[in-house]
Amino acid sequence: MGKKSLKPNNDYCPQTLFLYGTYDENGNPDFGLFCWFSYIWDGEMGVMCCIGGNKTTRENIERSRVFSANIVTEEMLPVADYLGTVSGKNPDKMKIELDMGKGEVLNVPILNNSPVNFELEVTDLIQKHDGEVILCKIRNVLQDESLSSDESVDQKLSRISPVKTTAKTYLSYDGRNLGAWGEPMKKLSLQSR
């Protein structure tokens, strides 16, 4: 099989979507959509993520050093797409209906309709040219009680249907195309915007 050189890309590396929950300096919740999220080992399991550019979520994490990471499901995708498309600098961004709660261990907002919520405490902020690598300790994981321990991992994942993304496209757990970035939010009612 022949090979062809390409510019650097991550088109063949779909990653699970998370809504990062933070509070702003006035205690108002904010959620941003991210996918550069993975795990690390440093004596215990932790999380590493990267946020590029000037984003409200990044500013909130730098200030508070805590945040939640809420897995995005197919059912949540229109709202997640909206939260990822509308800038955190827009004062009307969070004027949508969200079923929010609070972390049990850390002072972070969580999304109750996400089946898994991580409560994360930042241990290291590694500044790069236009981004930041964030290393975190997992202080708590909230999981829906409906994810019983007698189900296999594939059964649980199939049931919760986490969304992943690559090449500016949302993909289902089983690989179906769920639309380009900016499309799913069009399904939201006008009252939600």
C-alpha positions as CSV (number, residue, x, y, z in Angstrom):
1,M,0.0,0.0,0.0
2,G,1.4,3.4,-1.0
3,K,1.6,6.3,1.5
4,K,1.0,10.0,1.0
5,S,2.3,12.9,3.2
6,L,-0.3,15.1,4.9
7,K,-0.2,18.3,7.0
8,P,-0.5,17.5,10.7
9,N,-4.1,16.7,11.7
10,N,-6.1,14.6,14.1
11,D,-8.7,13.4,11.5
12,Y,-8.2,9.8,12.5
13,C,-8.2,10.3,16.2
14,P,-11.8,10.9,17.4
15,Q,-12.0,12.0,21.0
16,T,-14.9,12.0,23.5
17,L,-16.6,15.3,24.1
18,F,-16.8,16.9,27.6
19,L,-18.5,20.0,28.8
20,Y,-16.1,21.6,31.3
21,G,-18.0,23.3,34.1
22,T,-16.5,26.3,35.9
23,Y,-17.7,29.3,37.9
24,D,-16.8,32.8,36.9
25,E,-15.4,35.4,39.3
26,N,-19.0,36.3,40.3
27,G,-20.0,32.7,41.0
28,N,-22.0,32.3,37.8
29,P,-21.7,28.8,36.1
30,D,-20.2,28.5,32.7
31,F,-19.8,25.4,30.5
32,G,-17.5,25.1,27.5
33,L,-17.2,22.1,25.1
34,F,-13.8,20.4,24.8
35,C,-12.3,17.1,23.6
36,W,-8.6,17.2,24.2
37,F,-8.9,15.1,27.3
38,S,-7.1,12.0,28.4
39,Y,-5.7,10.2,31.4
40,I,-2.3,10.2,33.2
41,W,-0.7,8.2,35.9
42,D,1.2,10.0,38.7
43,G,0.9,7.6,41.6
44,E,-2.9,7.6,41.0
45,M,-5.1,8.1,37.9
46,G,-5.4,11.7,36.8
47,V,-6.5,13.7,33.9
48,M,-4.7,15.8,31.3
49,C,-6.4,18.2,29.0
50,C,-5.4,21.1,26.7
51,I,-7.2,24.3,26.0
52,G,-6.0,26.5,23.2
53,G,-6.7,30.2,22.7
54,N,-8.3,32.8,24.8
55,K,-11.4,31.2,26.4
56,T,-13.5,32.0,29.4
57,T,-13.3,28.4,30.6
58,R,-9.5,28.6,30.5
59,E,-9.5,31.8,32.5
60,N,-11.9,30.3,35.1
61,I,-9.8,27.2,35.5
62,E,-6.6,29.3,35.8
63,R,-8.2,31.4,38.6
64,S,-10.1,28.7,40.6
65,R,-7.9,25.6,39.7
66,V,-11.0,23.4,39.8
67,F,-13.6,22.3,37.2
68,S,-15.9,19.5,36.2
69,A,-15.8,17.4,33.0
70,N,-19.2,16.2,32.0
71,I,-19.5,13.5,29.4
72,V,-21.6,14.6,26.4
73,T,-24.2,12.1,25.1
74,E,-26.2,12.1,21.9
75,E,-29.2,13.5,23.8
76,M,-27.1,16.4,25.1
77,L,-25.4,17.2,21.7
78,P,-27.6,20.2,20.6
79,V,-27.0,22.0,23.9
80,A,-23.3,20.9,24.0
81,D,-22.8,22.2,20.4
82,Y,-24.4,25.5,21.4
83,L,-22.2,25.8,24.5
84,G,-19.1,25.0,22.4
85,T,-20.0,27.4,19.6
86,V,-21.2,30.5,21.5
87,S,-18.3,32.4,23.1
88,G,-18.1,32.6,26.9
89,K,-17.6,36.3,26.4
90,N,-21.2,36.5,25.2
91,P,-23.3,37.7,28.2
92,D,-26.3,35.8,27.0
93,K,-24.5,32.4,26.5
94,M,-25.7,30.8,29.7
95,K,-29.3,32.0,29.3
96,I,-30.5,28.5,28.2
97,E,-32.2,25.8,30.2
98,L,-29.7,23.5,31.9
99,D,-30.2,21.0,34.6
100,M,-27.3,21.9,36.8
101,G,-26.1,20.7,40.1
102,K,-22.9,21.0,42.2
103,G,-20.0,18.7,42.7
104,E,-20.0,16.7,45.9
105,V,-16.3,17.2,46.7
106,L,-15.3,20.3,44.8
107,N,-17.1,23.6,44.3
108,V,-17.8,23.0,40.6
109,P,-21.0,23.1,38.5
110,I,-22.1,19.8,37.0
111,L,-24.7,18.8,34.4
112,N,-27.2,16.4,36.0
113,N,-28.2,14.9,32.6
114,S,-24.6,13.8,31.9
115,P,-24.2,10.2,33.0
116,V,-20.6,10.8,34.3
117,N,-19.2,13.9,35.9
118,F,-15.5,14.3,36.9
119,E,-14.6,16.7,39.7
120,L,-11.1,17.8,38.8
121,E,-8.4,19.8,40.8
122,V,-5.6,21.3,38.8
123,T,-2.1,20.3,39.9
124,D,-0.1,21.8,37.0
125,L,-0.7,24.4,34.3
126,I,1.9,24.1,31.5
127,Q,1.9,27.2,29.3
128,K,2.5,26.7,25.6
129,H,2.6,29.3,22.8
130,D,-1.2,29.6,22.3
131,G,-2.5,26.9,24.7
132,E,-2.2,25.3,28.0
133,V,-1.8,21.7,29.1
134,I,-3.7,21.2,32.4
135,L,-2.8,18.2,34.6
136,C,-5.4,17.3,37.2
137,K,-6.2,15.0,40.1
138,I,-9.6,13.3,39.9
139,R,-11.2,14.3,43.3
140,N,-14.5,12.6,42.6
141,V,-16.5,10.8,39.9
142,L,-20.3,11.1,39.9
143,Q,-22.0,8.3,37.9
144,D,-25.7,7.8,37.3
145,E,-27.0,5.0,39.5
146,S,-28.6,3.5,36.4
147,L,-25.1,2.4,35.2
148,S,-25.3,-0.9,37.2
149,S,-22.1,-2.8,37.9
150,D,-23.5,-6.0,36.3
151,E,-23.4,-4.5,32.8
152,S,-20.3,-4.9,30.7
153,V,-18.3,-1.8,29.7
154,D,-19.5,-2.0,26.1
155,Q,-23.2,-2.3,27.3
156,K,-22.7,0.8,29.4
157,L,-21.1,2.8,26.7
158,S,-23.7,1.7,24.1
159,R,-26.5,2.8,26.5
160,I,-25.1,6.2,27.4
161,S,-24.0,7.0,23.8
162,P,-21.0,9.3,24.4
163,V,-20.3,11.6,21.5
164,K,-16.9,12.0,20.0
165,T,-15.5,14.4,17.4
166,T,-12.8,14.8,14.8
167,A,-12.4,16.8,11.6
168,K,-15.1,19.3,12.8
169,T,-17.6,16.5,12.8
170,Y,-19.6,14.9,15.6
171,L,-19.7,11.1,15.7
172,S,-21.8,8.7,17.6
173,Y,-20.3,5.9,19.8
174,D,-20.9,3.5,16.8
175,G,-19.4,5.9,14.2
176,R,-22.5,7.5,12.7
177,N,-22.2,11.1,11.5
178,L,-24.1,13.4,13.9
179,G,-23.4,16.6,12.0
180,A,-20.8,19.3,11.6
181,W,-19.8,21.6,14.4
182,G,-22.6,24.3,14.6
183,E,-25.3,22.1,13.1
184,P,-26.8,20.2,16.1
185,M,-27.5,23.5,18.0
186,K,-30.0,24.4,15.3
187,K,-32.4,21.8,16.8
188,L,-32.7,24.0,20.0
189,S,-36.0,25.8,20.3
190,L,-35.9,29.6,19.9
191,Q,-36.8,30.0,23.6
192,S,-33.5,28.3,24.5
193,R,-31.4,30.8,22.6
